[in-house]
Amino acid sequence: DKNQGDKQAEEKFKEAAEAYDALSNPDKRARYDRFGHAGMSGAAGNGGAYGGDFSGGMSMDDIFSMFGDIIGGRGSGFGSFSGFGGFGGGGSQQRHFRGSDLRVKVKLTLKEVLTGVEKKFKLKKYVPCPHCQGSGADGRGADTCSTCRGSGTIISQQRTILGTMQTQSVCPTCHGEGKIIKNKCKECSGDGVIYGEEVISVQIPAGVSEGMQLSMSGKGNAGKRNGIPGDLLIQVEEEQHPELLRDENDLIYNLLLSFPVAALGGTVEIPTIDSKVKVKIDPGTQPGKVLRLRGKGLPSVQGGGYGYSSSSMGDLLVNVSVYVPEALSKDEKTALERLEASDNFKPNDTVKEKIFKK
């Protein structure tokens, strides 16, 4: 103990010793796994040698980190509790290199968002070496690492005052791969990958929106020596429509009516994404009224496919405004003055309540 005479260190040492004793005893370990700290204090209906919580509220990582400090600093080889738990020696944990992800952007029109679209990408990326089929070895292939016997890890034992402790670490000879390449492929220098290109087709589902990210698993850079390939991440961008605005899966169109049409009613054409529709305007239509054309919006998306799948359709919302000319001819002024004299053109309280009730 490097902290002789330190009462606080002695208490911590005792707690760590009790923790190890509990975890190395199958019965006590089972109680801990089932009931947590309460299982060690008898609170789970199972008394024993422990009259209280040995951890003092600490996590198991805290206990073993502290334990390493007491015995000889944090470099004593204990690591975290998750790594420390491999008392049984552990099986094969060969390291597999993962290729990096690739990111691309795709710009879509609202028409493409409405229907979904297939896009092709010509990608510069790392691909498996065709000469060695991605193994990195030339000729007879790779040999099993003699240090770890192909497991990629080694088990070390250390004698302490509490007994023999086991730790597991990455094999320093093969760096966790479990094999050694003696004759490297000349085409890829033993990496198993070369820089090349690939054309990838992506089906973009209907309803995607600005900022969404689609993912194609395994279409990124190839992993070294037949490792795991990365993913292709596709960032969605939208082209602005000349007449329509988007609000989630609804579309918005701002309609400007002339005063006579607003007063008399009529029929107007409203643009949609792929066509035009005729809409009837009722006589006396007020500015601020919203006409809803159901099902004329965009599909919404949910999880599935390349990250999203289409579902219900949104609506097209038509915001009505009325145009009032700034300059009038003499005849126009005369006509409006006659209308102004009519009681029907003078707003009363009933009209005000109807218009401003919202």
C-alpha positions as CSV (number, residue, x, y, z in Angstrom):
1,D,0.0,0.0,0.0
2,K,1.6,3.3,-1.1
3,N,-0.7,5.2,1.3
4,Q,0.3,3.7,4.7
5,G,-1.0,5.6,7.6
6,D,-3.7,7.3,5.5
7,K,-7.0,6.3,7.2
8,Q,-9.1,7.4,4.2
9,A,-7.0,5.4,1.8
10,E,-7.3,2.4,4.2
11,E,-11.1,2.6,4.1
12,K,-11.0,2.8,0.3
13,F,-8.7,-0.2,0.1
14,K,-11.0,-2.1,2.3
15,E,-14.0,-1.3,0.1
16,A,-12.1,-2.3,-3.0
17,A,-11.0,-5.6,-1.4
18,E,-14.6,-6.3,-0.4
19,A,-15.8,-5.5,-3.9
20,Y,-13.3,-7.9,-5.5
21,D,-14.3,-10.6,-3.0
22,A,-17.9,-10.1,-3.9
23,L,-17.4,-10.2,-7.6
24,S,-15.0,-13.2,-7.6
25,N,-17.5,-15.3,-5.5
26,P,-20.2,-16.7,-7.9
27,D,-23.0,-16.6,-5.3
28,K,-22.2,-13.0,-4.2
29,R,-21.7,-11.9,-7.8
30,A,-25.1,-13.4,-8.7
31,R,-26.8,-11.4,-5.9
32,Y,-25.1,-8.3,-7.1
33,D,-26.2,-8.8,-10.7
34,R,-29.7,-9.4,-9.6
35,F,-30.2,-6.9,-6.8
36,G,-27.3,-4.4,-7.1
37,H,-25.8,-3.0,-3.9
38,A,-28.9,-4.0,-2.0
39,G,-28.0,-7.7,-2.6
40,M,-24.7,-7.2,-0.8
41,S,-26.3,-5.5,2.2
42,G,-29.0,-8.1,2.8
43,A,-31.8,-5.7,1.7
44,A,-32.8,-8.3,-0.9
45,G,-33.7,-10.8,1.7
46,N,-30.3,-12.5,1.6
47,G,-28.1,-11.6,4.4
48,G,-24.4,-12.4,4.5
49,A,-21.0,-11.1,5.5
50,Y,-21.8,-7.5,4.5
51,G,-23.6,-5.2,6.9
52,G,-23.7,-2.3,4.5
53,D,-23.2,-1.1,0.9
54,F,-19.6,-1.7,0.1
55,S,-19.5,0.8,-2.7
56,G,-20.6,3.9,-0.7
57,G,-22.7,4.9,-3.6
58,M,-19.8,4.6,-6.1
59,S,-20.1,2.8,-9.5
60,M,-17.9,-0.2,-10.2
61,D,-15.7,1.8,-12.4
62,D,-15.1,4.2,-9.5
63,I,-14.2,1.3,-7.2
64,F,-11.6,-0.2,-9.5
65,S,-10.2,3.2,-10.6
66,M,-9.7,3.9,-6.9
67,F,-8.3,0.5,-6.3
68,G,-5.7,1.1,-8.9
69,D,-4.8,4.4,-7.2
70,I,-4.3,2.7,-3.9
71,I,-2.1,-0.1,-5.1
72,G,0.2,1.8,-7.4
73,G,-1.4,4.6,-9.5
74,R,-3.8,4.5,-12.4
75,G,-1.3,2.7,-14.6
76,S,-1.6,-0.5,-12.5
77,G,-3.5,-2.3,-15.3
78,F,-7.0,-2.6,-13.9
79,G,-8.8,-0.4,-16.5
80,S,-12.5,0.0,-16.4
81,F,-14.9,-2.5,-14.7
82,S,-16.3,-3.5,-18.1
83,G,-12.8,-4.6,-19.3
84,F,-11.9,-5.9,-15.8
85,G,-14.9,-8.3,-15.9
86,G,-13.2,-10.8,-18.2
87,F,-12.2,-13.1,-15.5
88,G,-12.9,-16.2,-17.6
89,G,-10.1,-15.3,-20.1
90,G,-12.4,-14.2,-23.0
91,G,-12.6,-15.7,-26.5
92,S,-11.6,-14.4,-29.9
93,Q,-11.8,-10.6,-30.2
94,Q,-10.1,-10.1,-33.5
95,R,-10.0,-6.5,-34.6
96,H,-11.7,-5.6,-37.9
97,F,-10.9,-2.3,-39.5
98,R,-14.0,-0.3,-40.4
99,G,-13.9,1.9,-43.5
100,S,-14.9,5.5,-43.1
101,D,-18.3,6.9,-44.1
102,L,-18.8,8.9,-47.3
103,R,-21.1,11.9,-47.4
104,V,-22.8,13.3,-50.5
105,K,-25.5,15.9,-51.1
106,V,-28.5,15.6,-53.3
107,K,-30.6,18.5,-54.4
108,L,-34.3,17.8,-55.2
109,T,-37.1,19.7,-56.8
110,L,-40.5,19.6,-55.1
111,K,-41.7,17.4,-58.0
112,E,-39.0,14.8,-57.1
113,V,-40.0,15.1,-53.5
114,L,-43.6,14.4,-54.4
115,T,-42.9,11.2,-56.4
116,G,-39.6,10.0,-55.1
117,V,-36.6,9.6,-57.5
118,E,-33.6,7.5,-58.3
119,K,-30.3,9.3,-58.2
120,K,-26.9,7.9,-59.3
121,F,-23.7,9.0,-57.7
122,K,-20.2,8.4,-59.1
123,L,-18.0,8.1,-56.0
124,K,-14.3,8.2,-55.6
125,K,-13.7,5.9,-52.7
126,Y,-11.5,3.0,-51.3
127,V,-12.6,-0.3,-52.8
128,P,-11.3,-3.9,-52.0
129,C,-8.0,-4.6,-53.9
130,P,-8.9,-6.9,-56.8
131,H,-5.4,-8.5,-56.8
132,C,-5.6,-9.9,-53.3
133,Q,-9.4,-9.9,-52.9
134,G,-9.0,-7.4,-50.0
135,S,-6.9,-9.6,-47.8
136,G,-3.7,-7.5,-48.2
137,A,-1.6,-10.7,-48.6
138,D,0.2,-11.8,-51.7
139,G,0.3,-15.5,-52.5
140,R,-0.4,-17.9,-49.6
141,G,-2.3,-15.5,-47.4
142,A,-1.8,-14.5,-43.8
143,D,-0.4,-16.6,-41.0
144,T,-2.1,-16.9,-37.6
145,C,-0.5,-14.7,-35.0
146,S,1.7,-17.0,-32.8
147,T,1.5,-14.6,-29.8
148,C,-2.3,-14.6,-29.4
149,R,-3.0,-17.7,-31.5
150,G,-5.5,-15.8,-33.7
151,S,-7.6,-14.3,-30.9
152,G,-6.3,-10.8,-31.3
153,T,-6.0,-10.4,-27.5
154,I,-3.7,-11.6,-24.8
155,I,-4.5,-12.5,-21.1
156,S,-2.0,-11.3,-18.5
157,Q,-1.9,-12.4,-14.9
158,Q,-0.7,-10.3,-12.0
159,R,-0.2,-11.3,-8.4
160,T,-1.5,-8.9,-5.9
161,I,-2.2,-9.0,-2.1
162,L,-5.8,-10.1,-3.1
163,G,-4.6,-13.0,-5.2
164,T,-4.0,-13.4,-8.9
165,M,-5.7,-10.9,-11.1
166,Q,-6.3,-11.3,-14.9
167,T,-6.4,-8.5,-17.5
168,Q,-7.1,-8.7,-21.2
169,S,-5.5,-6.4,-23.8
170,V,-4.9,-6.1,-27.5
171,C,-2.1,-8.3,-28.9
172,P,1.0,-6.1,-29.4
173,T,2.2,-8.4,-32.2
174,C,-0.8,-8.4,-34.6
175,H,-2.5,-5.3,-33.1
176,G,-5.7,-7.2,-32.6
177,E,-6.1,-8.7,-36.1
178,G,-5.2,-12.2,-35.1
179,K,-3.0,-12.7,-38.1
180,I,0.3,-11.6,-39.6
181,I,0.9,-10.8,-43.2
182,K,4.5,-11.8,-44.2
183,N,4.1,-11.3,-47.9
184,K,2.2,-8.1,-48.6
185,C,0.2,-7.5,-51.8
186,K,2.2,-5.2,-54.0
187,E,-0.9,-3.6,-55.5
188,C,-2.2,-2.3,-52.2
189,S,0.9,-2.5,-50.0
190,G,-0.9,-4.9,-47.7
191,D,-3.8,-2.6,-46.9
192,G,-6.3,-4.7,-48.9
193,V,-7.9,-1.5,-50.4
194,I,-7.1,0.7,-53.4
195,Y,-8.5,4.1,-54.4
196,G,-11.1,3.6,-57.1
197,E,-14.6,4.6,-58.1
198,E,-18.1,3.1,-58.0
199,V,-21.4,4.2,-59.4
200,I,-24.2,3.8,-56.9
201,S,-27.9,4.1,-57.5
202,V,-30.0,5.4,-54.7
203,Q,-33.8,5.4,-54.6
204,I,-34.8,8.6,-52.8
205,P,-38.2,8.0,-51.2
206,A,-41.0,10.5,-51.6
207,G,-41.6,13.1,-48.9
208,V,-38.0,13.7,-47.8
209,S,-37.2,17.2,-46.7
210,E,-34.3,19.7,-46.4
211,G,-31.7,18.5,-43.9
212,M,-32.8,14.8,-43.8
213,Q,-30.0,12.3,-44.0
214,L,-30.4,9.0,-45.7
215,S,-28.0,6.1,-45.0
216,M,-26.9,3.2,-47.2
217,S,-25.2,0.6,-45.1
218,G,-21.9,-0.7,-46.5
219,K,-21.6,1.7,-49.4
220,G,-18.9,3.9,-47.9
221,N,-15.1,3.3,-48.0
222,A,-14.0,-0.3,-47.9
223,G,-12.3,-1.5,-44.6
224,K,-8.7,-2.5,-44.6
225,R,-8.0,-6.2,-45.1
226,N,-11.6,-7.3,-45.6
227,G,-12.8,-5.1,-42.8
228,I,-16.2,-3.7,-42.4
229,P,-17.2,-1.1,-45.0
230,G,-18.4,2.3,-44.0
231,D,-21.8,3.8,-44.9
232,L,-22.9,6.2,-47.6
233,L,-24.7,9.2,-46.0
234,I,-26.9,11.3,-48.3
235,Q,-27.8,14.8,-47.2
236,V,-31.0,16.1,-48.7
237,E,-31.3,19.7,-50.0
238,E,-34.4,21.3,-51.7
239,E,-34.6,23.6,-54.7
240,Q,-36.9,26.5,-54.1
241,H,-40.2,26.4,-56.1
242,P,-41.0,29.6,-57.9
243,E,-44.6,29.7,-56.6
244,L,-45.1,27.3,-53.7
245,L,-43.7,27.3,-50.2
246,R,-43.3,24.2,-48.1
247,D,-44.4,23.7,-44.4
248,E,-43.6,20.1,-43.5
249,N,-45.8,18.1,-45.8
250,D,-48.2,21.0,-46.5
251,L,-47.7,23.4,-49.4
252,I,-48.6,27.1,-49.3
253,Y,-49.7,29.3,-52.2
254,N,-50.3,33.1,-51.8
255,L,-53.3,34.1,-54.0
256,L,-53.8,37.7,-54.8
257,L,-57.4,38.5,-55.9
258,S,-58.6,41.6,-57.7
259,F,-61.2,43.5,-55.7
260,P,-64.0,42.7,-58.3
261,V,-63.3,38.9,-58.1
262,A,-63.2,39.0,-54.3
263,A,-66.5,40.9,-54.2
264,L,-68.3,39.1,-57.1
265,G,-66.7,35.7,-56.9
266,G,-65.3,33.7,-59.8
267,T,-62.9,30.9,-60.8
268,V,-59.1,31.1,-60.5
269,E,-56.3,28.7,-61.4
270,I,-54.0,27.5,-58.6
271,P,-50.6,25.9,-59.4
272,T,-49.8,22.6,-57.8
273,I,-46.4,20.8,-58.1
274,D,-47.2,18.9,-61.3
275,S,-50.3,20.7,-62.7
276,K,-52.9,23.5,-62.2
277,V,-56.3,23.2,-60.6
278,K,-59.3,25.5,-60.9
279,V,-60.7,26.8,-57.6
280,K,-64.1,28.5,-57.1
281,I,-63.9,31.9,-55.3
282,D,-67.1,32.6,-53.3
283,P,-68.6,36.1,-53.6
284,G,-67.5,38.3,-50.7
285,T,-64.2,36.4,-50.1
286,Q,-62.3,38.3,-47.4
287,P,-58.5,38.9,-47.3
288,G,-56.9,36.5,-44.9
289,K,-59.1,33.6,-45.8
290,V,-57.3,30.2,-46.2
291,L,-58.6,27.7,-48.8
292,R,-57.5,24.1,-48.2
293,L,-57.1,21.8,-51.1
294,R,-56.9,18.4,-49.4
295,G,-54.3,15.9,-50.6
296,K,-52.5,18.4,-52.9
297,G,-49.5,18.6,-50.6
298,L,-46.5,16.2,-50.1
299,P,-46.3,12.8,-48.6
300,S,-44.9,12.6,-45.1
301,V,-42.1,10.1,-44.3
302,Q,-41.5,7.6,-41.6
303,G,-38.6,5.2,-40.7
304,G,-37.9,2.5,-43.3
305,G,-36.2,1.9,-46.6
306,Y,-33.1,4.0,-46.7
307,G,-34.2,5.7,-43.5
308,Y,-37.6,6.9,-44.6
309,S,-40.8,5.6,-46.3
310,S,-43.8,7.6,-47.7
311,S,-47.2,7.8,-45.9
312,S,-50.1,10.2,-45.8
313,M,-50.4,13.3,-48.1
314,G,-50.4,16.9,-46.9
315,D,-52.7,19.7,-48.2
316,L,-52.2,22.8,-50.3
317,L,-53.1,25.9,-48.3
318,V,-54.2,28.9,-50.4
319,N,-53.7,32.2,-48.5
320,V,-56.1,34.9,-49.9
321,S,-55.1,38.5,-50.3
322,V,-57.0,41.3,-52.1
323,Y,-55.3,43.7,-54.4
324,V,-56.2,47.4,-54.0
325,P,-54.8,49.6,-56.8
326,E,-52.8,52.6,-55.7
327,A,-53.7,54.8,-58.8
328,L,-57.2,55.2,-60.3
329,S,-58.5,56.7,-63.4
330,K,-61.3,59.4,-63.3
331,D,-64.0,56.9,-64.3
332,E,-62.7,54.3,-61.7
333,K,-62.9,56.9,-59.0
334,T,-66.4,57.9,-60.0
335,A,-67.6,54.3,-59.9
336,L,-66.0,53.7,-56.5
337,E,-67.6,56.9,-55.1
338,R,-71.0,55.6,-56.1
339,L,-70.3,52.3,-54.4
340,E,-69.1,54.0,-51.3
341,A,-72.4,55.8,-50.9
342,S,-74.2,52.4,-50.7
343,D,-74.9,51.1,-47.2
344,N,-73.8,47.6,-48.4
345,F,-70.2,48.8,-48.8
346,K,-70.1,50.3,-45.3
347,P,-68.8,47.8,-42.7
348,N,-71.1,47.5,-39.6
349,D,-70.5,45.7,-36.3
350,T,-71.9,42.4,-37.6
351,V,-69.4,42.4,-40.5
352,K,-66.6,43.4,-38.2
353,E,-67.4,40.6,-35.8
354,K,-67.5,38.1,-38.6
355,I,-64.2,39.2,-40.1
356,F,-62.2,39.6,-36.9
357,K,-63.7,36.9,-34.8
358,K,-60.5,34.9,-35.1
